[in-house]
Amino acid sequence: MRVLKILAALIVFIQPANAENIALIYGDTGQNPEMINPPRATFLNFASPLSIAGFRVIEPYDRSAENMRKAAQEVVQLLAGGQVDRLVIVVLGPYASNNRETWVLANDAAGASSFSVREKGIAINALSDLAAQAAGRAVIMLAQGAEVAGLGLGLQSGLGEFSRAEGVTYITGAADQLVEITRSGLLEPGMSFAELAQAAPAGVDYSGFVSNDAGLMGAADTGNVAVDTGSVEQGFWQAVKAIDSDKGYEIYLERYPNGPHRAEAETGLEQIASEPGRAARIAEQNLNLSRNKRRQIQGDLALLGFDPQGIDGLFGRGSRGAIKAWQLDRGYGDTGFLTGNQVQQLRGQAIDRKAQLDEQERLAREEAERQDENYWWQTGSSGNEEDLLKYLEKYPDGIYAAQANEMLDNYALERGEAPRAEQQAWDEAIENDTIDGYQSFVAAYPDSRYKEDATTRISELQQAQEHARLVAEAKAQEQRVAGARFSRKIVEQKLENRGFNPGKVDGKFTPTTRQALRQFQNNRGLPVTGYVSRATMAKLMGL
C-alpha cells in the first residue's frame, strides 16, 4: 500500500545518516524571455535562502526538456541511495494542462498538444511521485507562469489539475509570494505547515500535507548538533500522527513498542476501528477536492434532484445527506463520501441531465412560439384595433408585439392621441406621482403633449417637499425656543398684542394658536409652518 511506502520512507528519512537537504529548482536559467514567469522571480531568489538554510541546490543547465529530466533524475538517484533528508521542489511556469494533469513546459513547448506534451515538459504528477519518497518533509512550490499561445489539441495554458501525493505539501501562488514564503517562514525550525497556511497572503494556497504538528524544518533548534534517539522517535511520531492511518500506528508500535506515544498510537488504532466509513472519508480526503470542485459537485447533485441545501463549496450535513441519497439511488454504499469514480459518474449524469433539460426547454420554447404565432393569425393579423389589443393582452412581449404596438400607435395618431408607449409611460408617472417619475418621463418623451403637465407637477412636488422640510425644521426649533410653558405664553401674548387671535393665553398651543402663527408668518413674509422657528420668535419679539 502507498501508506506503507510513505512510512517506510519516513523511517529512512529520520535516520541521522549522511543525508542532506535537497532543492530542485526549475527556474529561469536558460529560459526563453517570452516564457519567463511574471513578475520576474529568478533562480537566485529561491536558491539564495535555500542555500543559506543548508540545502544543496540542483537546477538544469537550461529549460530544455532533456536537461529538466536530467536534474530530476539526479534527485531520483539521491533518494534511492537514502541521501535525501528534506526535499523542496520549486517550479516556475509556464504550464499546460488538461482536465486531468498539468505539465511544466520546456523552451520548445510552443504548439505542444496532448500527443507531444510529454516530450516537451515534465508532469507535476511525476514530481509528486518524486517528492513522495521524502513524505512528511517534502514541499512542492508552484508559481504561476506566463501564458503560452498556440497550444495544440487537448491543452490549455496555465496551472490546472494534478494529483497530490500523501505526505507532500503543495504551495501555489505568484512567484514573488513564494519567494517571500521561502525567505520568511518555510525554512524556520518549529514552524508547522498549518501555521504557514494560516498566515498565507491572499492568492497563496496550501494543500496536501498541511500538518499542525510538522513543518519542513522540524522542531526549533535547541543548539544541540547531535541527533538523539528521542528526537528521532519524536519526529517519526509527528509524521505518523499527521498521516493518521492504521498502518502508520502499527509501524510505530512495531518500531517503538515501549515508546512514549504507545498509548496514543493504540488509541488511534481503536478510533480508526470504531469510526464507520473512515476508509470512505479518507478516500475522499485524498482526492483533494478544491472548493470550486465541491461547488460543482453540489450543483450536479441539485441538478439531479438531490438538494445539498446550498452551493457554497462546503460539505456540511445537507451535502452529505444529498451524497448519501444519490449513492442509494445509484446502488452504491451510502457512506456520504465520494470516490474518484463516483465524482466522474456524478459529473457525467449531471451533464446528461443538463442536456435533457436544455432539450425540454427548447421544445417548450418552440411550442410557446407556435402558440404565439397561431394566436396572432387568429387575432392581430386582421389589423383590427380590438384584435390587436387582444393579442397584446395575451402576448405583451410576443413575436408580433412590436408590430401590434406600431399599428395601434397609428390608430392613436389618427385620433390625435399620444402613442401607446408614451400614454402608458404617462399613466405610470401619474400613478407613482413622484418627482423622479415625472423627470424620467420628460427625459424619455421631451416633445410629449404631457410635458407641461409633468413640469408643473414636478414644481408642485418640489414645493411640497421644501415646505415639509421647513415645517420639520421649524418644529425642531420650536422645542428649543418655545419649549417651556412660560415661553409659549409669551408667544401667545405677543400674537394677541399684534391682533392675531391665539385663543386662551395659557401656554398650550391649540389649533387656534397654530392658525394665528400661520397668519402672523404670512403677514411678516416668513415661511408659513405654524411652528415657532427662530425667525418667527425674533419677529414676535420685535427684533
N, C-alpha and C positions, 0 to 999 in steps of 0.2 A: 504493500500500500504506500501511497505517496507520503502519508504522515510518518510512516516508519523510516522512509528515506530521509525525510527532513530531520527527524530526531537523530538518526544515525549520523547525519552531517553535523548536527549540533554537538554530538559527543566529541567528534574530532575538532570542531570549531572552538571549543572551550579549552582544549589542551594547551598547556604552556610550552608547546613545541616551537620550532623556528618558523612559525607562521608570521606573515606580515599583512599589513593593511594595503589593499589594492584599490586604485581608482582607474576605471576605464572611461576615457573621455572621447566622445565623438564631437569634436569642436570645430573651429573654423580654419584650422591649419590646412592649407591647400584646397580650400573650398572656393568654388566659383562665386564671384561677387554677387551675382543676382540670386544666389541661393543662401546667402549669409542671413543668419537669424536676426530679425528685428525685435527690440532695439539691439544694437551691436553688443554682444557679450562674447568675449574672446576665450580661447582656451586658457589663457593665463588667469582670467577672472576666477575660474574654478580651480585650476591647478595650484595656484599660489596658496590658498588657505588649506587645501588638502595636503600639500607637501609639508607645510609648517606643522600640520597635525600628525605627521609621520606616515602618510600614505605614499606608496610608490605609484607614480602616475604612468599609465600606458595610453598612448594615443597613436592612431595610424599616421603614417607619413603624410598622407593626403586623404581627400574624401573620395577616393576611388573605391568601388565595391570590393576589389581584391584586397586592398590594404585594410579596409574596415574589418574584413573577415580574419585577416592575419592577426590583428590586435585582439579580436575576440578569442581566437584560438590560443593565443599566449595565456590568456586568463584561464581558459579551459585546462591547459596543462598545469598551471599552478594549483588550481582546485583539485585536480586529480592527484597531485603529489602532496596534498594536505598542507600547502604552503600559504593558504589564504585565511586570515583571521576575519577582518571586516572587508566588505566589498561595496564600493559605490560606483554606479554606472551613470554617467552624465551624457545626455543625448540632446544636442541642438538640432532642430529641424533643418530642412523641411521634411514633411511626411506625406505619405499617400495611404489611403485606407479604402476598404470596402466595408460592408456591414458585419464583418467577422474579425478582421485583422488589420493591423497597422504596420507599415514599414518605414524606417528612417532611410532617406534616399541618399544615394551617392551622386557625384557630379554629373554623371552621364544618364540621369534618370528621366530627362525630358522625353515625353512620348511613351513612357512606360505604361503597360496595360496589365491586366490580370495574368496574362501569359508570360510576361517578361520581368515583372517587378522583383521576383525572387533573385534574379541575376543583377539587379540594379540597386539593391539595398539590403538591409538586414531587418528581419521581422522583430518587432517588440516582443512577440511571444518567445522567440528564441533567446532574447536577452533575459526574459523572465525565467526560462529554464536554467540559464546560466546562474542567475542570482539565487535561485532556489537551493543551490549547493552550499550557500552560506546563509541559509534561512535563519532568521532571528536577528542577524546583523548585516542585512543586505538592503541597500537602498537604490532605487532607480529614479533618477530625476529627468523629467521630460519637458523640455522648453519648446513652446510653440515656435514654428518656423515660418519662413517666407512662403507665400502662395506659389504653387508650381502650375504654370499654364500648360495646356496641351497634353494632359494625361489621357491615356487611351481607355479602351473598353473596361468597364467594371471598377475604375478607380476614381477617387475624388481627392482633392488636395486637403491636407490637414490631419491633425491627430484624431483618430477615430477609435473604434473598439479594439480591445486586446485582452488577452487572458491575464489574470493576476495570480501569481504563484503563492502558495501558502508560505507564510513566514517572511515575505518580502514586502518592504514598504515602498509605495509609489508616491511620488510628489510631482504634480504637474502645475504649470503656470508660466508666466512670462519669464524670459531669461534673466532679466535684471532682478526679479523677485527671488529666483532660485539662487542667484549669486549671493544675495543678502542672507538667505536662509543658511547657505553653506558657511558663510563667514560668522554668523551670529549665534546660531543655535544648534545646528545639526552636529557639529564637532565638539560640543560641550559635554564633558562627562556628567552623568547624573540627570541629563535632560531626556525625558521619555518621549516616544513618538507622539503619544496623546497630548502631552504638553505643547509640543511643537505645533500640532494640528490646531489646538485651541487658540494659539497665538498667531495663526497664519493670516496674512493680509487677504483682502478680497481678491479673488481670481486665482488663489492657490488652493489646490485640492489634494488632500491626503487620502489614500485608500490602501487596501490590502492589510498588511500587518501594522496596526496602529495601537500599540500596547500602552497601557497605563504604567506598566512595571518595567518596561525595557526600552532602551534607546540605542542608537548606533554605537556610542562610545562607552556604554555600560555605566557602572556606578561612578560617583565623583571620586577623583583622585585623592587618596589619603596620604600620598607621599611614599608608600611602600612599593618598591620596584618588584620584589619577588611576588609571584602568584601563589597564594597558599591554597590548600585543599578546600578550605571553607569557601573561599571566593569562587572557585571552580564550581563547587556544588550549588552555591547560591545563583551563579549565572545560569547554570543549567536549569535550575528550578524556575527561574523567572521566565525562561524561554518555554518550558513545558506548560507553565500556568497560562502564559499568553496564548499558546496554541489550543489549550483546553480540550484535549482528546483523551479517550480511554487508553489508547496505545502509549501516549506520552506519559501518563501517570504510571502505567505498568512498567515502562522502561526506567522511569525514575526510581521506582520501588526495587526494581531488579538491580540497578546500579548502586543505589544508596538504601539498602534495606533498613538501616537504622538511622537514616538521615533526619535532620531536624524538621523536615517538612513531610515526614511519613504520614502523620495523621491527616494533613491537608490533602495529600495525594489519595489516601483511602477514602476521604470524604468526597473528593472529586469523582472517584470511580462510582461511589454509591449514588451521587446525584445524577451522573450520566445514566446509570442503570434505571433509576426511578423516573427519569424525565420522559414522558411519552412524546414521541415524534421528534426526539433530539436529532436523529440522523437526518430527518427531512429538513429540520431547521438549519443544520449546518450545511446541508447540500445547497439550500437556497442562499445562505450567507456566503458561500464560496462562489456564487455567481457574480457577487459584487455589483448588484443592480444599482445603477445610478438613479438619482431622484427622477430624472426625466423618463427613464425606462419604467420606473414604478408608476409614474403618471400614465404612461402608455398602457401598462397592464390594467390599471384601474379603468381607463377609458374603454379598453377591449371588453372587460367584464361587464361594464354598464351597457355597452352596445349589444352584448349577447343576453341582456336581461338579468344580470346578477349585480345588484346595486351595492357598490363599495362604500356608499354613504360619503362621497366626496372624492374629488380627483386632485389630490394635493401631494402625491409622491410619498406619503407616509402610510405604511401598512398598519393600521390600527384594527380595532375589533371589527369594524364594518368591512374592511378589505379582507381580513382573514375569513370572515363569515362568507363573503362572496366567493372567495377562492374555494372554500370547502363545498359550497353549493355547486359550483362549476365542476369540481372534481367528482362529486357524487353523480351529477348529471351525465358526466362522460365516462363513468365506470372506473374512476381511479380511487385510490385510498384517500379518504377525506382528511388529510393531515393539516390542511390550511397553509402549507408551504409548497412552493413551486419548484419543480426540477427544470433543468435547461430545456428538455424536450417538451415539457408542458408549456413553457413560455412560448416556444415556437409554434406549438399546436394552437394555443390560445390566439396568437397573432394571426395565424392562417385562418382560423374560424372567424375572427373579427373582420378580416379583410373580405372574406366571402359574404359575411352578413352585411357589411357596408355596401358591397356590390348589389346585393339583393334589395336593400333599402333604396339605393340610388335608382335601380330599375323600377321599383314600385313608385317612387316619386316621379320618375319620367313618365310612366304610364298614366299616373293620376293627373299630371300636368297636361298631357296630351288630351285626356278625357275632358278636363276642365275647359281647355281651349276649344274642343269640338262643341261642347255645350254652349259656350260663349258665342261661337260663330253661328250655331243654329238659331239661338235666340235673336241674334242681330237680324237674320233673314226673316224671322217671324215678326219683328217689331221695327227697329230703327231703319232698316233698309228702305222702308216706304218713304222716308223723308218727312213723314208727318210729325209735327211738333209733339203731339201726345205720345206717339210711338217712340220718339227719340228720348223723351223723359222716362218712359217706361224702361227702355234699355239701360239708361244710366242709373236708374234706381237699383237695378239688379247687378249691374257691372260698372260701377263708377270708375274703375281703373281697367276696364276691359280692353279687348283688342281694338274695338272701334270707338273707344271713349273720346279720343281726340277729334275724330271725325264728327261724332254726335254733338260735341260741345261747339264745334265750329258752325255747324248747321243751326244750332239753337241761337248762337250769337247773331247770326244773320237775321233770324226772326226778330230778335230783340232790337237790333238796329233799325229794322223796318218800322217798328213801333215807336222808335225814339227812346228806347230804354238802354240801360247800361249792359255791356256784355255779361254773360252768365258768370264768369270767374270773378269779374270786378264786383258784381252785385253780391255774390257770396262772400267776398272779402269784406265788403262794406257791412253786410248783415252781421258778420262775425265781429267786426270792430265795434258796432253798436252794442252787441250782446255783452262783450267784455268791458266796454266803456272805460278804457284806460288810456293814459297819455301815450304809452309805448305802442298800444294797438293802433291808435289813430295816426301816430307818426309813421308806423310801418306801412299803413295803408297809403298815406300820401307819398311815401318813398316809392312804393310799388306802382301807384297809379297817379303820377304827377299831373295828368291832364283830366282827371276824373271830374264828372259833374258834381261829385260829393266833396271835392277838395275844400270848398269854402266852409261847408258844414263841419268837416273834420277839423279845420283850422280853428273855427270858433269854439268847438267843443274842447280842443286842446287848451285854449286860453282859459276857458271856464274851469277846467280841472286844475290847471296850474294855479289859478287864483284861489280856488278852494283849498288846494294843497298848502299854499302860502298862508291863507287865513288860519288853517288848522295849526300850522307851525306857530303863528303869532299867538293864538289862543293858548296853546300849551306853554309857550314861553311866559306869557303874562300870568297864567295860573301859577306857575312855579315862582315867579317874582312876588306874587301876592302873598305867598306863605312867608316871605321874608320881610316885606314892607308893611303888611297889614294882617299879620297872622294873629296877633293878640286882640282880645275883645275891645280893649280901650282904643286901639288903633282903628278898628273898624267903626267905632262910634264917632271918632274924629272924621273918618271918611264920610259917614252918613250926614254928619252935621255940616260939613263943607258942601256936600251936594245940595242939601236943603237950603243953605245960605245963598247958593247960586241959582236957585229956582228949579232945581231938579228934584222931584219927589222920590226919596229913597224908602218911603214907608216909615215905620216907627224907628226912632233913633235908639237902638238897643244893642248895637254891636252884632246883630245877626243879619247876615246877608241873605235876603229873601229874593224871589224872582222880581219883586218890585225894585229892590236895590240894584239888581243886575241890569234891569231896564234903564234905571236912572244913570248908571255908569256908562252904558252904551250911548245914551243920549248925550251925556257930557263929552265922551270921547269923540263922537261925531261932530259935536259943536266946536271942539277945540282942534280938530284935524288930526286926532290920534287914531291909531289902529283900533277899530271897534271890536272889542273882545268881551266886554262885560266883566273883566277882571282888573284888579288894581295893579298895573305894571308900575315900574319905577317912574316912567314918564307921566303916567296918569297921576300918581301921587304928587309929583312935582307940580303939575298944573293945578291940582286941588289946593296945594299949599301956597299957590301964588308965586312959585319960583320960576 
